[in-house]
Amino acid sequence: MDPRVSILDRRLCEVGRIIAVTGGKGGVGKSLITAALGLNLSRLGFRVALLDLDLTSPSLHIILGADDIFPEEEKGIIPPEVAGVKLMSIIYFTARNPSPLRGPDISNATLELLANTIWGEIDFLMVDMPPGVGDVMMDIIRWMRGSEFLIVSNPSKLVLETVIKVIRLLTELDLPILGVIENMKRGERSSWEKLSGFGIPFLGELPYFEDLEDAVGDPEMLLSSGFGRRLGEIAAGLI
Amino acid sequence: MHEWSMAEAVIAAVIDEAEREGLDKVTEIMVRVGGLQQMENEVFEFALNELKGAYGGSILEDARIILEREDAVLRCRFCGNEWKFSGIRLCEDEYEAIHFCPEVSHAYIRCPSCKSPDFDLLTGRGVSIAWIKGVKGEEDGSESEHP
């Protein structure tokens, strides 16, 4: 018998809301949106933690410029704080080494992090997910009960098909969808035209910001960028 | 200590199982400890005994806890080679990382034969409950085993 599952509810009992950021293919901006929403919620006075569950390609630590930090160990793993938010990531343990994980390893590592992380009292736990409807999506549904899903799309036809699969799966399982953010919008093309029929909220669109890359690694610059400010408006709508 | 959070999980799981099985008393808990996670047995055992009193109440007060060490054995998915975790040498930081999350062994361990990072863990990953024994009701006090 695996004892870790029995402690999950206790580990998450002081967490107000869990927002799992999912969406289409890799590169649509899930991680940047997760980080920017979390930073904005923190600046609004909420206690925020970020959890990077993109276990083979974590990136929240890069976005937050979180170098040389490591969790404390005190009857569990205490996530360190960076730029006002708590950050839990497998990067603390893999360092910068490639960590090729297969499905059961992904689930085991996810469960290990969830069973041993001591979050304390927080208002928002923002979860950065890998693309699509694979192991992590199934594990969040199974182990992080009460999660609300925020879907990131963009105007590409390549993204749309996967986003629709995500929406269909979550709808079929009757799970709460906070809404869709359309990222990297350029020109008139929009994925929302194809998604509006699913009856889920449209949270807003973000244009393609040419200079966003400059803000990666600098949370204050990210917050003050056009991208960060727009996500501040969207974050205010989530409260 | 990581040992405390894992001990807390064990106690919570035993209480859940006892409730599911309708046990009035748990008399024995067999916990298997995989070598890959490198738990400090003394700390883990101390934590288990402390927490069984704190969380378990009367249902766990007389439970004897037995720890059984299990060797971590790995098998390469590429060439089929099998080897023991105890037979390889890593640096202190790498051991510590694997202690926190055994799956990150894939970041530090390669098959000694073909150098592949693609391996299965056959035995000895982490902490599991092998079985618990307990009694139902006061009538005969007989023990039953719950795997």
Interface residues (C-beta under 8 A of the other chain):
Chain A: M1 D2 P3 R4 V5 S6 I7 R10 E73 E74 K75 G76 I77 I90 Y92 F93 T94 A95 N97 P98 S99 P100 L101 R102 D105 I106 N108 A109 E112 L113 A115 N116 I118
Chain B: M1 H2 W4 S5 M6 E8 A9 V10 A12 A13 V14 I15 D16 E17 D93 A97 I98 F100 C101 P102 E103 V104 H106 A107 Y108 P117 D118 R125 G126 V127 S128 I129 P147
